[in-house]
Each structure stands twice: as C-alpha cells, then as structure tokens.
Amino acid sequence: MSMNEIQIAQSSVETTELEEIPVNLEQEILFLKQSLNAVLLAHYYQESEIQDLADIVGDSLELSRRAATTDADVIVFAGVHFMAETAKILSPTKQVLLPDLNAGCSLAEGCPALLFKQFREQHPDHIAITYINCSAEVKALSDIICTSSNAEKIIRQIPEHTPILFAPDRNLGNYLIKKTGRRMLLWQGTCIVHETFSAKKILHLKTQYPQAKLIAHPECEEIVLNQADFIGSTSALLRHVQQSLEKEFIIATEVGIIHQMQKACPDKLFIPAPPEESCACNQCPYMKLNTMEKLYLCMKHRSPEITLSDELIRRARLPIQRMMEMS
C-alpha cells in the first residue's frame, strides 16, 4: 500500500473514532436498514462480515441493476465510488449512500475526465468503449460502457471498419484484442490489485498444489493470464468453481471473492494467488476502507451521499443503455 493509501485509510479510521459505536453493530445496521427502507449492496471484494449482512452480493453492475428493481428508498452501496455512482445513474430518485467517500478505484482515478476528453478529441473517428470501472464523467464522454463479462460480445458487434478506443484498463484491453482479433487504441490504466500478482510465485504455488487450477480475472497482467486454466469476470469465476469437477483452485483476483467460493463449495480448496511483494497487495485497499462501523454511521446519518446532476445522469446513462441493448 502506498503512503497516500495509508493516509487515506488512517484519516478514514479517525473519522469513525469521533463517535461512539454500538456493541451489536449487526443488529443496529439491520434496524437502520428497515427504518430507512434501504437495500444493502455488497461487492464480492468487501469484508466477509459485510457480505454476510448484505441483501445482494455481486459484481458492480449487477448490484446496481438489481437495486433499481427494488422498492427501496435508499441504496447503501458497500463498494467503491464509481459503483455507487452507477447505482445513482440507474436509480436517480433513490438516495445512494457510500460508507467511505475515499473508497475509490485505481482504474477510475487513473482516467481523469479532462484527460479522457482530450484523448477522445485526438481520435475523433474512434468509437469509445469504456470499462465500467470509471467515473460518471468518463461514462458521459463514452459511446458504450462494458463489463469484463460482456466486453467481448460488444466489441464483436462493432463494424470492422470502425476504429475502437478502449479505456481505462490496458490489461483487459489486451486480453480482448487477443480474443477478438480487433486492433484497439488502449488507455494505459491498470488495477493496483490485479497487476501485482507474481507469475513466478504462481508457478511455485502450482508445484505445491499440482492439482490446483489457476483461474484469473482479465484485469491481470498477460504473463499471469497465459498461465490461467480459466479467465473470467468475478461472477464468472464464482460460477466456474461451482460448476467445475476440480477440487483445488488458485484464485488470481481480489481475495474477497474467496468468501463466496467457500460458502458455495465448502468441500473445495481455494488458494489466493500471491503478489509480487511480501504484502497484502492482493487485497484492494479501497474496498477495505468500508467497515461495519462506517456502514453503521453512514446509515445513521444518511451520509456520505452520492449526488450527481440531472444532466450528468442523463449523459452517463446513455452509454450504459447502449451496453444493455448490445448485451
């Protein structure tokens, strides 16, 4: 974790220490959820105790789409900032709360709207297909949004003569170039978690567990993906281990998903892929900023709240709608 990330984490902890926290947090959160008529969403990468308390656990877009179909007045999103923004875009009349506003994303932060706008202006003939891991402002500057599970299908629908600009994840972009055979101009962003896995250490791990199959998220570096027995989105990885006859898996994505894998397949062994350094770098520092204490406080005070202008919501919703139509 960088010094900046450590400072973010420390400032977030200090915020929660200013107010007394009840002993039975789970009970208090459930009470607040009922009194607010709220739906609690948790991404797969959240701490296990938050996942177990959530109404819906899943990938970012799936969570937002399902929340939009509920009669809840409030959406509490235990995830990161761009995910909560997506929920607001799809449910503009609902209040959307995020336990910690500092819960960002290296992909989203590595693609600022102003620079992305300039990048688009330099390539006006390109259609912009943008990974959902981006800010609302970048979504509004895009032609089509995609996820890791539907990106290939969307790219294959773009006419061959139309050049494609893909942002912000270069690893996912390179993976899609290999899958589809389409040349694409890539924004050079990466996920701080998925770029940290060590191919050398994974090879060593496979000698310790010769029966284990390596499964990886396409945000990983190509050297890791080349070793993988299966590549897919977080939800696809979860489905794969449930459907597979294999009993041992090395998991090359954020370790939070292992909680759901263990719940679904208690008879199977799940081994976290090791990072390059001797650190907990296979944990997303942004995802881990959300805690039970912050979850309680954000529901108690109905803050921090995600607010977007009507115009931004309208513009950002269009490329999401195009994605849904194409996938």
Residue pairs with C-beta under 8 A, 6 or more apart in sequence:
1 9
1 279
1 280
1 281
1 285
5 285
5 286
8 102
8 285
8 289
9 285
9 288
9 289
11 102
12 100
12 102
12 289
12 294
15 294
16 291
16 293
16 294
16 297
19 297
21 293
21 296
21 297
22 28
22 296
25 292
25 293
25 295
25 296
26 49
26 53
26 292
28 296
29 40
29 53
29 292
29 295
29 296
29 299
30 53
32 38
32 296
32 299
32 300
33 39
33 40
33 55
33 76
33 299
36 73
36 74
36 299
36 302
37 71
37 72
37 73
37 74
38 72
38 73
38 74
38 75
38 76
38 97
38 299
39 55
39 56
39 67
39 70
39 72
39 74
39 75
39 76
40 53
40 54
40 55
40 56
40 76
40 78
40 295
41 54
41 55
41 56
41 57
41 58
41 63
41 64
41 66
41 67
41 75
41 76
41 77
41 78
41 79
41 87
42 50
42 51
42 53
42 54
42 56
42 57
42 63
42 78
42 79
43 57
43 58
43 59
43 60
43 63
43 78
43 79
43 80
43 83
43 256
43 287
44 51
44 57
44 58
44 59
44 234
44 235
44 238
44 254
44 256
44 257
44 260
45 79
45 234
45 254
45 256
45 257
45 284
45 287
46 54
46 78
46 79
46 256
46 287
46 290
47 256
47 288
47 290
47 291
47 292
48 256
48 259
49 292
50 78
50 290
50 291
50 292
50 295
51 57
51 256
51 259
51 260
53 292
53 295
54 78
56 63
56 66
56 67
57 63
57 260
58 66
58 235
59 147
59 149
59 233
59 234
59 235
60 79
60 82
60 83
60 86
60 132
60 133
60 147
61 86
61 132
61 147
62 235
63 77
63 79
63 83
63 87
64 83
64 86
64 87
64 89
64 90
64 91
65 90
67 75
67 77
67 87
67 90
67 91
67 94
68 87
68 90
68 91
72 94
73 94
73 95
74 94
74 95
74 96
74 97
74 302
75 84
75 87
75 88
75 91
75 94
75 95
75 96
75 97
76 97
76 99
76 295
76 298
76 299
77 83
77 84
77 87
77 96
77 97
77 98
77 306
78 99
78 290
78 295
79 98
79 103
79 287
79 290
80 103
80 104
80 105
80 108
80 284
80 286
80 287
81 98
81 101
81 103
81 104
81 105
81 108
81 135
81 306
82 104
82 105
82 108
82 132
82 133
82 134
82 135
82 136
84 96
84 97
84 98
84 306
85 135
85 136
85 306
85 308
85 316
86 132
86 136
86 139
86 320
87 94
87 96
87 306
88 94
88 96
88 136
88 306
88 307
88 308
88 313
89 136
89 139
89 308
89 313
89 316
89 317
89 320
90 317
90 320
92 308
92 310
92 313
95 302
95 305
96 305
96 306
97 298
97 299
97 302
97 303
97 304
97 305
97 306
98 298
98 304
98 305
98 306
99 289
99 290
99 291
99 294
99 295
99 297
99 298
99 304
100 289
100 290
100 291
100 294
100 298
100 304
101 304
102 286
102 289
103 286
103 287
103 289
103 290
104 286
105 133
105 191
105 286
106 189
106 190
106 191
106 192
106 286
107 131
107 133
107 134
107 168
107 169
107 189
107 190
107 191
108 133
108 134
108 135
108 138
108 168
110 168
110 189
110 190
111 134
111 135
111 138
111 167
111 168
111 187
111 189
113 135
113 137
113 138
113 141
116 138
116 141
116 167
116 168
116 187
117 141
119 165
119 167
119 187
120 126
120 128
120 141
120 165
123 163
123 165
123 185
125 163
126 162
126 163
126 164
126 165
126 185
127 143
127 144
127 158
127 162
127 163
127 164
127 165
128 141
128 142
128 143
128 144
128 165
128 166
128 167
129 142
129 143
129 144
129 145
129 146
129 151
129 154
129 155
129 158
129 164
129 165
129 166
129 184
130 138
130 139
130 142
130 143
130 144
130 145
130 146
130 166
130 167
130 168
130 319
131 145
131 146
131 147
131 148
131 151
131 166
131 167
131 168
131 169
131 172
132 139
132 145
132 146
132 147
133 168
133 169
133 191
134 142
134 167
134 168
136 308
136 312
136 313
136 316
137 312
137 316
138 167
138 168
139 145
139 315
139 316
139 319
139 320
140 312
140 315
140 316
140 319
142 167
142 319
143 319
143 322
144 154
144 319
144 322
144 323
144 326
145 319
145 320
145 322
145 323
146 154
146 155
146 323
146 327
147 233
147 323
148 172
148 217
148 218
148 219
148 232
148 233
148 234
149 232
149 233
149 235
149 236
150 323
150 326
150 327
151 172
151 176
152 176
152 179
152 180
153 326
153 327
154 323
154 326
154 327
155 164
155 176
155 180
155 182
155 184
156 180
157 326
158 164
158 182
160 182
163 183
163 184
163 185
164 182
164 183
164 184
164 185
165 184
165 185
165 187
166 172
166 173
166 176
166 184
166 185
166 186
166 187
167 173
167 186
167 187
167 189
168 187
168 189
169 187
169 189
169 190
169 191
169 219
170 186
170 187
170 188
170 189
170 190
171 190
171 191
171 194
171 195
171 218
171 219
171 220
171 221
171 222
171 225
172 218
172 219
173 184
173 186
173 187
174 186
174 222
175 218
175 222
175 225
175 231
176 182
176 184
176 218
177 183
177 184
190 219
191 219
192 281
192 284
192 285
193 219
193 253
193 254
193 281
193 282
193 283
193 284
194 217
194 219
194 220
194 221
194 252
194 253
194 254
195 219
195 220
195 221
196 275
196 276
196 277
196 281
196 282
197 216
197 220
197 221
197 224
197 252
197 273
197 274
197 275
197 276
197 282
198 273
198 274
198 275
198 276
199 221
199 223
199 224
199 227
201 273
201 274
201 275
201 276
202 214
202 224
202 227
202 250
202 252
202 273
202 274
203 227
205 212
205 250
205 271
205 273
205 274
206 212
206 214
206 227
206 250
209 248
209 250
209 269
209 271
211 246
211 247
211 248
212 248
212 249
212 250
212 269
212 271
213 229
213 230
213 244
213 246
213 248
213 249
213 250
214 227
214 228
214 229
214 230
214 249
214 250
214 252
214 273
215 228
215 229
215 230
215 231
215 232
215 237
215 240
215 241
215 249
215 250
215 251
215 252
216 224
216 225
216 227
216 228
216 230
216 231
216 252
216 253
216 273
217 231
217 232
217 233
217 234
217 237
217 252
217 253
218 225
218 231
218 232
218 233
219 253
220 228
220 252
220 253
224 252
224 273
225 231
228 252
230 237
230 240
232 239
232 240
234 253
234 254
234 257
237 251
237 253
237 257
237 261
238 257
238 260
238 261
238 264
241 249
241 261
241 264
241 265
241 268
241 270
242 264
242 265
246 268
247 267
247 268
247 269
248 268
248 269
248 271
249 261
249 268
249 269
249 270
249 271
250 271
250 272
250 273
251 257
251 258
251 261
251 270
251 271
251 272
251 273
252 273
253 273
254 282
254 283
254 284
254 287
255 272
255 282
255 283
256 283
256 284
256 287
258 270
258 272
261 268
261 270
262 268
262 270
272 282
273 282
274 282
275 281
275 282
298 304
308 316
